[in-house]
């Protein structure tokens, strides 16, 4: 049964403070490193996302079940980071593992990572379709210290290899080919590994990971910029707004820090303070937006929906790999934003959006969201322009931002009716 949330606009003003939990991307990397380092470490402000909770639980189970010769089933659901990081991690762990997920996960490619791990001597077998989940893994000692990988579909393949590199007696040299997508996430991995005592080097298309031991320590996880993008969107679509987001820093390791620069062109001023950031509505809005999202793909839903609502023609570059997310986000976004009059031209990894002349205000639009958390959170704020909207699958926000609806209701700009 599909659930729906209906939003009815009350006011186009937003004032207050919103506390967003830690970055999911940072949290997941820290958990893997702590596990590989054999330490139970407390991370302050760790992500409350379902994906992170699932990873934490699974790593505890692996510790318990690793010595058993009975295969352990690990269900990644539709968590891509979980699946990719765990594929590499389990190769280094003694035991038998069956790694599965949702039907959508079975459509998300894992082949480039499995090919690379095979090259290193891993024992991995496909259970169904070549190149896709589910897979069976038998933990073993990896021997070869050099590997090549196609990085054109996901930077997480590269990050997964980096994270297990210190576990190999020779260290690991990773050479990638193809256009690297989401490179800031690889740089995030490098910087976090250095925090735990492993100093990787990245030169051109080669990453060198030394042999060593992780030295996990307690640390504070900075808030999630991807989640902040929806508040930027709400400020952009308001008449007046001032929202404080505590904990955010200018020198963030997150590539989605770019949302401050992008939304500056869409009517949102960001002020960095000693407490975090303050978002304010401003009048100046660009007449046209062009941006390369290859380093920050998770921002596309919020930015694309904002441009459609504010009637800003936009060109989205470097977005081809969005077809492999929780939904085919190019197909999903273009289909749903057509409901507000936008039209699209797609060529390779570039999408051009032409907004409609008039928004369909005054009638309820029902947005399908394809069980994709980022579509839900990007389409709901359109109530600020349309007056009323309905959004399917509202519960999937738990995947990355479980407090999203509670925070929306607390700001009081719309009545929220759950069906």
N, C-alpha and C positions, 0 to 999 in steps of 0.2 A: 504494500500500500504506500503510495506517495503522499508525503506530508507537505503542507503548504503554509507559509507565513504571509499574512496580508499586512501591508503598511499603509496607513492613512496619514498624510501630512498634517501637522498641527502648526508648525512655525518653521521659518527658514533661518533660524538663529541657533548657534551652537556655542555654549560657554561652559567651561569646566575643565576637569582634569581626568585623564584616562591613563591608568597604569597597565602597561602591556608587559606580559611575561617574557622570559628570555628567548633569544633567537633559537628557533628549532634547528637550524643548520649548525650553529655553534654547539648546542647541547648534544646533538647526535654524535658529532665528532669527539667531544670530550668523553662521552660515555664509552665509545669504542676504544679510545686511547687508555682510559682508566682500566678497562677490562683487560686489554693486552698487557698493561703494566702490572696486572695482578693486584690492584688496589681498590678498596672501597673508599671513594672520595666524595665529600659533600660539596656540591656546586650550588652556590646561592643564586636564586632567581632562575633556576633551570626551567626550560620550557614546560608549560602545562599541556602542550599539544598531545593528542592521542598517539601520534606517531612516536613521540619521544617516550611516553609512558610504555608503549608497546616494546620499544627497543630495550628500555631498562629492565622490564620484566623478563624478556627473552634472554638477555645476557645473564641474569641470575639463574634461569633454568639451565642454560648451557653449562654453567659451572657445576651444577648438580649432576647433570646427565652425561657429561663428557666421557666419563670412564665406562659407561655402559656400552655394550655391543648391540643394544636395541636401537634402531633408527629413531631419532627424535624429529617430530614434525614441527616446523616453525612456519606459522602463517603470517606473512607480511601484510596481509589485506591488500590495500592499494597504496602502500607506502614505498615509493621508489627508492628513497634514501636507505631505508631499512633493508630492502632487498639487495641493493648493490653493495652496501657496506658489509652486510652479513654474508654475502656470497664469498667475498675475499676473506673476511674474518674466520669463517668456519673452515676454510681450507687449512688454516694453521692450527686447528683444534682437533685433538684426538677424538674420534667418534664417527658415527654415521648420522647424516643429517638430510632431511627432506625439506626443501624450501619451496613453499607454495604461496598462493595469494588469491585475490579476487579474479573473476573473469577478465576484467579490464587489465589486471596485472599480467595476465597471460598474453596480452597483445603488446606489451611494452618490451622492447628488445633488451636482451642481456648478453647476446652473442659476442660483442667485442670484448667484454670483460672476461667471459668464459674462455675465449680464444687466448687471451693474454695469460690467464692463469694456467691453462693447458701448457702453454709455452714454458711456464716456470715449473711444470711437473705436477700440477694439481690433478686430483682424481674427481672429475665432475662429469655427470651424465645427464643428458636431457631425458625427461620422462615422456615428452610428447613431441612438440614441434621443435626442430632444430633452430637454435638461436633465441628461444623464448622460454620463460618459466612454464611449468615447474622443473626443478633440477634436484638430483641427488648428489651429495658431496660426501666423500670419505676423507677425513683429515689426514694429512701426511706432511712430511718434511719437504719443503720446496728447495730445489737444488740450484737451478740456474739463476744468475744475478742480473740478467738483462732481459728486457721485454719490450715489444712494440705493441701499440694499441691505437685503434681508430677512436679519436676523441670527438667525432662530428655529431654524435647523438646525445652524449651526456658527459659532462665534466666529472660526474660522480664515479664513472669508471676509473678515471685517473686518480681521484682522491682515494678511492677504495684501495688501489694498489699502493699509494703513498703510505696509507695508514698501517699496512702490514709490512712495509719495507724494512723497518728496524728489526723485525722478527727473523729475518733471513741472515744467515751467518756471513754472507758476502755483502750485505746491504742490497740495494736495488737501484738499477738505472732504468728509467722509464723513458722511452722515446715515442712521442705521439705523432700521428699523421692525420691528415684531414683538418678542417678548420675547427679549432678548439671552441666549443661553446661554453658560456658561463665561466670564463677563466677566473673572474674574481673569487669563485668558490674554491678553485685550486690554490689560489694565493691565501685564502682563508685557512685552508688545511695546512699549508706550509707555516703560517704564522702561529697557529695553535700548536703544531708539533714542536716548534721552537720553544714555546712556553713550557713544554714538558720534556725539554732536554734533547730533542732531535733536530739538528740543524740541516734542513734540506737545501739544495741549491737548484735554481731554475735558470737555465740558459738556453735561449732560443726554444727549441722543441724537445729539450732533454731535461729530465728531473733526476737528480742524484740524491738518493736517500741512504744515509750511512747506517751500518749495523749499530745497534745500541739498545738501551732499555728506557722505556718511558718512565719519567719521574712525576707522576700525577700529583697535583696539589690542589688545595681548595682555591676556588676563584669565583668571582661574580660574573654571571653571564649577562652581557648587555642585551637590552630589549630588542625585539624583532622588528626590523625595518619593513619587512614584507607586510606584517600586520598593520604597521603605521600607515601604509599607503592608502588604506581605506578611510582613515581619518583625514588624510590629505584630500582625498576625493570628496568627502563630505564638506570640508571647509570650502573647496573650490566651487561646490554646487550651492552653497548657502548665500544668503544676503549679507549676513554679518556673522563673524565667528572669531573666537579666541580659545584655543584648546591647548592645554599644557600636557606634554607627554614626558614624564620624568624618566631619567636614566639614559636617554639617548646622547651619544657623543659624536663630535665632528670627525674624529679620527677612528671611525668604525672599521672593523674587518669585514663588514658585510657589503657586498656589491650593491644591494638594494638601498644603500645610503644615497644612491643617485636620485631617489624619488624627491629629495629636497630640491635638487636642481631642475628636474623635469617639471614639478608642480609650481615652481617659481614662475614658469612661463604660462601656467594655467590659472593663475590668480591666488596663489598661496605663498605668503612670506614666512620663512623659517628663521626664528631667532634662537641661537644656541646660548644657553645660560649655564650657570654652575649646577643647576638642578636637572637640566635636560634640554628639551626644545619647546618652543611655543609657536603654534601655527596661527596665523591671522589671515583673514580674507583681505585681498587687495584688488583694486579695480583693473590694473593692467593685465591684459590677456593677449597672448600671441595670436596673430591672424592665421598662422599655420605652424604645425609641429612636425619635425622630422627628428627621429632619434634611433640609434642603434641599440637594441635591447639584448644583444647577444651576451652581454655581461650581467644583465638583470632581468631575466625572462619573467620572473614572478610578478613584476610590476605591470606587465602588459594588460591584464584584465582591468585593473583600476584606471590606468591611463586611457585605454581605448574607450571604456564606458564614459569617462569624463569628457573626452573629446566629442563623442557622439552627442552627449547631453548639452554641451556648451557650443555645439556647432563649429568646432575647430577642425578643419581638414588636417589629416595626419598621415604620415608615412612611417610605418613600423618596420625597421630593418632588423635582420638577424633573428627572425622569429620562427624559422622553419622547424626547429626541434620542439616547438610547442605542440606539435602533433602527437608527441609521445608522453604527454603529461597525464594527469588523472582523467582527462578527456582529451580529445583532439581539440585543443583550445582555439585553433584557428577556425575550424569548422563551427565549434560551439559559439564562439563570440560573434562571428559574422552572422550566424543564423539568428541569434537572440537580439543583437543590436539592429538588425533589419526591422525589428518590431517598433523601433523608435525612428525609423526613416533612413538610417544609414545604409550606404551601399559600399561594396568593397571590390577591389581588384587585387588578385593574388598572383605573384610571379616568383617562383622559387621560395626564398626565405624573406621576401618583402611583401607586406600587405599595405595597400593604400586604402584609406577610409574617406569617403565623401559623405558628410552629414546631410541629413534631410533638411528641407527648408523650414518645416514646422514640426514641432514635437507633438505627439498625440496626447495632449493633456486632457484631463477630465474623464477619461475612461480607464478602467482597470486593465493593465497589461499583465498577463501571466508569463513569467519567465521560466523556461525550463533550464535546469542547471546541470543535468547529466552527472549527478552525484559528484560534482567537482566543487570543492570548498572555495576555491578562488573565484569562481563564477558567482556563487551565492553572495559572497561578501562584496563583489564589485557591482552587482546588479541591484542589490537592495538600496544603496544610496541614491539611485535614480528617482526615488520617491521625492527627493528635494526639488526636482524639476518637473516631474510628471504629476505629482499630487497623490497618486495612489499606485501601488504595484503589488503583485503577488509573486512570491519566489518559492519554487519547489525545492525539496530536499534540504530544508534549512538546517537539519541536524548535522550535516557533513562538515560544518565549520569546526566541529570538535577535532578534526584532523590536524589543524594548525592553530586555531584561535578559539578555544572552547567558550570563552567569555564574551564573544562578539555580540550576541543578542542581548545579554545582560547589560553590556556597556551601551548599546544602542538605546535600549529602553530607559536607562538612567539619564541620558541626555535629553529625553523627552521631546524631540522634534517630530516624532511620529507616534501614532497609536499602533501597537503591534498586536495582531490577533493571530493566535496559533490554532491551526486546524489539524 
